[in-house]
């Protein structure tokens, strides 16, 4: 495995969320509607169909794709717009008989967070915040400057600073609890507005009047992160960068940009603890200590094992006789097969920003 950089992990994509962080119910709604009509986001009546404003239609479309729940492809005919198909992962998670269609298990939010940051990441500002910030505390200007620098290093054209600033603002809205004017914690309705605040990853820092707003990634124990979801992320990471390996060091998992330690903002001791719990649940995993280095060792292909372990957390969705395999799902959505696993860089991206027709 080699160190992941922005150009390897993400594609050029800024401010496509229309300033809206993902809201409770949006992802299930996107999956349900796209399953029935691949052009749902292109129709003039899309706001009525989805029950939201036009800008929110664009936001739902973006977040569904960013979380790897839909894949966009040419609509066909003379249209230059993109239609969308639901991915197998969306079927597995969000179908009415899927793993967790209404995201009631906190582990599902951690899983979606991991998918959001995974290649090809359509939220490069998010990737930079979690994987490239040198400190846990930052101001919005500091994060914006870092994004600009890494975009240049990636060989991309720097987007308008206002677009990056919108991303930074949306990121903090997504993960940090909002406070009422009195300074009291945000309400339950505020949590429902964006369920990812439940993860407790980010918080605002009190600052003196006139000082720039400051944010801090928390160091709290990730008590809502299930051991099997954490193990899935570690194996998914290992499979992505060396599918033939059968071991990966815990230091790498905890510290490497692109790895689960940075994505979940967990140090090596905390990640080791949750993986020890996963090992107790899964005999295919174990932690070894050789030459002063602790490693996660797995007995089979890490990609398949990752899904076996994740599926077990949700009661064995994949092993049901009526559940489609990924290849069967792609057969049902042939346009999907043409775009999955295809490297999408600024030079060969699909058209993603068509206006609603």
ChimeraX attribute file (.defattr): number of C-alpha atoms within 10 A of each C-alpha:
attribute: neighborCount
match mode: 1-to-1
recipient: residues
	/A:1	14
	/A:2	8
	/A:3	11
	/A:4	16
	/A:5	17
	/A:6	23
	/A:7	21
	/A:8	15
	/A:9	18
	/A:10	26
	/A:11	22
	/A:12	23
	/A:13	21
	/A:14	19
	/A:15	21
	/A:16	22
	/A:17	23
	/A:18	19
	/A:19	18
	/A:20	23
	/A:21	23
	/A:22	22
	/A:23	18
	/A:24	16
	/A:25	16
	/A:26	21
	/A:27	24
	/A:28	21
	/A:29	19
	/A:30	26
	/A:31	24
	/A:32	18
	/A:33	19
	/A:34	21
	/A:35	20
	/A:36	11
	/A:37	12
	/A:38	19
	/A:39	20
	/A:40	22
	/A:41	28
	/A:42	20
	/A:43	13
	/A:44	13
	/A:45	14
	/A:46	20
	/A:47	18
	/A:48	12
	/A:49	14
	/A:50	18
	/A:51	12
	/A:52	13
	/A:53	12
	/A:54	19
	/A:55	16
	/A:56	21
	/A:57	24
	/A:58	22
	/A:59	22
	/A:60	27
	/A:61	27
	/A:62	23
	/A:63	24
	/A:64	25
	/A:65	23
	/A:66	23
	/A:67	23
	/A:68	23
	/A:69	28
	/A:70	28
	/A:71	21
	/A:72	24
	/A:73	22
	/A:74	17
	/A:75	16
	/A:76	11
	/A:77	7
	/A:78	7
	/A:79	10
	/A:80	14
	/A:81	22
	/A:82	20
	/A:83	23
	/A:84	28
	/A:85	27
	/A:86	26
	/A:87	24
	/A:88	21
	/A:89	17
	/A:90	24
	/A:91	23
	/A:92	22
	/A:93	24
	/A:94	22
	/A:95	17
	/A:96	13
	/A:97	12
	/A:98	18
	/A:99	24
	/A:100	18
	/A:101	22
	/A:102	18
	/A:103	18
	/A:104	10
	/A:105	15
	/A:106	17
	/A:107	22
	/A:108	20
	/A:109	19
	/A:110	22
	/A:111	19
	/A:112	18
	/A:113	16
	/A:114	23
	/A:115	18
	/A:116	24
	/A:117	27
	/A:118	25
	/A:119	23
	/A:120	22
	/A:121	25
	/A:122	25
	/A:123	27
	/A:124	24
	/A:125	32
	/A:126	22
	/A:127	25
	/A:128	22
	/A:129	22
	/A:130	22
	/A:131	24
	/A:132	20
	/A:133	17
	/A:134	10
	/A:135	9
	/A:136	14
	/A:137	17
	/A:138	20
	/A:139	16
	/A:140	17
	/A:141	15
	/A:142	13
	/A:143	21
	/A:144	22
	/A:145	14
	/A:146	17
	/A:147	26
	/A:148	20
	/A:149	12
	/A:150	19
	/A:151	20
	/A:152	13
	/A:153	13
	/A:154	17
	/A:155	10
	/A:156	16
	/A:157	12
	/A:158	16
	/A:159	14
	/A:160	11
	/A:161	13
	/A:162	12
	/A:163	18
	/A:164	24
	/A:165	20
	/A:166	19
	/A:167	27
	/A:168	23
	/A:169	15
	/A:170	20
	/A:171	19
	/A:172	20
	/A:173	20
	/A:174	23
	/A:175	21
	/A:176	24
	/A:177	23
	/A:178	19
	/A:179	13
	/A:180	11
	/A:181	8
	/A:182	6
	/A:183	8
	/A:184	9
	/A:185	12
	/A:186	14
	/A:187	13
	/A:188	9
	/A:189	9
	/A:190	15
	/A:191	19
	/A:192	14
	/A:193	18
	/A:194	21
	/A:195	21
	/A:196	24
	/A:197	21
	/A:198	18
	/A:199	20
	/A:200	18
	/A:201	22
	/A:202	23
	/A:203	18
	/A:204	19
	/A:205	14
	/A:206	10
	/A:207	11
	/A:208	8
	/A:209	7
	/A:210	6
	/A:211	9
	/A:212	12
	/A:213	15
	/A:214	16
	/A:215	19
	/A:216	17
	/A:217	21
	/A:218	17
	/A:219	15
	/A:220	11
	/A:221	12
	/A:222	17
	/A:223	11
	/A:224	14
	/A:225	19
	/A:226	22
	/A:227	23
	/A:228	26
	/A:229	26
	/A:230	26
	/A:231	27
	/A:232	26
	/A:233	26
	/A:234	25
	/A:235	28
	/A:236	22
	/A:237	23
	/A:238	26
	/A:239	21
	/A:240	14
	/A:241	13
	/A:242	14
	/A:243	16
	/A:244	12
	/A:245	16
	/A:246	17
	/A:247	19
	/A:248	21
	/A:249	16
	/A:250	24
	/A:251	18
	/A:252	19
	/A:253	26
	/A:254	24
	/A:255	18
	/A:256	19
	/A:257	23
	/A:258	27
	/A:259	25
	/A:260	29
	/A:261	26
	/A:262	21
	/A:263	25
	/A:264	23
	/A:265	24
	/A:266	21
	/A:267	17
	/A:268	17
	/A:269	12
	/A:270	17
	/A:271	24
	/A:272	21
	/A:273	12
	/A:274	19
	/A:275	24
	/A:276	18
	/A:277	15
	/A:278	22
	/A:279	20
	/A:280	12
	/A:281	14
	/A:282	17
	/A:283	10
	/A:284	14
	/A:285	22
	/A:286	17
	/A:287	18
	/A:288	14
	/A:289	10
	/A:290	8
	/A:291	5
	/A:292	7
	/A:293	10
	/A:294	16
	/A:295	19
	/A:296	24
	/A:297	20
	/A:298	21
	/A:299	13
	/A:300	15
	/A:301	15
	/A:302	25
	/A:303	18
	/A:304	14
	/A:305	21
	/A:306	25
	/A:307	19
	/A:308	18
	/A:309	23
	/A:310	24
	/A:311	20
	/A:312	17
	/A:313	16
	/A:314	18
	/A:315	11
	/A:316	14
	/A:317	19
	/A:318	19
	/A:319	13
	/A:320	9
	/A:321	7
	/A:322	8
	/A:323	15
	/A:324	16
	/A:325	13
	/A:326	16
	/A:327	11
	/A:328	12
	/A:329	18
	/A:330	19
	/A:331	12
	/A:332	13
	/A:333	18
	/A:334	12
	/A:335	19
	/A:336	20
	/A:337	19
	/A:338	13
	/A:339	15
	/A:340	15
	/A:341	9
	/A:342	11
	/A:343	14
	/A:344	18
	/A:345	16
	/A:346	15
	/A:347	9
	/A:348	9
	/A:349	12
	/A:350	16
	/A:351	13
	/A:352	18
	/A:353	12
	/A:354	12
	/A:355	12
	/A:356	18
	/A:357	12
